[in-house]
Amino acid sequence: ADCSGACSPFEMPPCRSTDCRCIPIVLVGGFCIYPTG
C-alpha cells in the first residue's frame, strides 16, 4: 500500500489506500502511515 504523502482528516478516504491511516499533525493536515501490529 502506498501510504506516503500528506493527507487531510476531512478527506474521505484521507490517503491513497484505504489500508493507510491519516495521522493529523495540525488541524487541517497530517501524513499517512501504514498501521503496523
C-alpha positions as semicolon CSV with decimal commas, in nm:
position;residue;x (nm);y (nm);z (nm)
1;A;0,000;0,000;0,000
2;D;0,118;0,350;-0,079
3;C;0,098;0,541;0,246
4;S;0,334;0,823;0,158
5;G;0,229;1,184;0,132
6;A;0,024;1,438;0,316
7;C;-0,342;1,394;0,399
8;S;-0,636;1,586;0,533
9;P;-0,856;1,441;0,809
10;F;-1,153;1,590;0,626
11;E;-1,096;1,391;0,307
12;M;-1,254;1,051;0,267
13;P;-1,057;0,843;0,221
14;P;-0,776;1,063;0,356
15;C;-0,499;0,855;0,196
16;R;-0,432;0,690;-0,139
17;S;-0,507;0,349;0,009
18;T;-0,782;0,252;0,248
19;D;-0,521;0,045;0,435
20;C;-0,349;0,363;0,547
21;R;-0,418;0,584;0,843
22;C;-0,411;0,962;0,842
23;I;-0,216;1,095;1,139
24;P;-0,309;1,460;1,199
25;I;-0,025;1,696;1,284
26;V;-0,205;2,027;1,251
27;L;-0,576;2,097;1,238
28;V;-0,600;2,084;0,861
29;G;-0,338;1,829;0,767
30;G;-0,111;1,542;0,856
31;F;0,057;1,245;0,696
32;C;-0,033;0,889;0,604
33;I;0,116;0,583;0,768
34;Y;0,057;0,211;0,738
35;P;-0,076;0,082;1,070
36;T;0,151;-0,195;1,199
37;G;0,068;-0,459;1,454
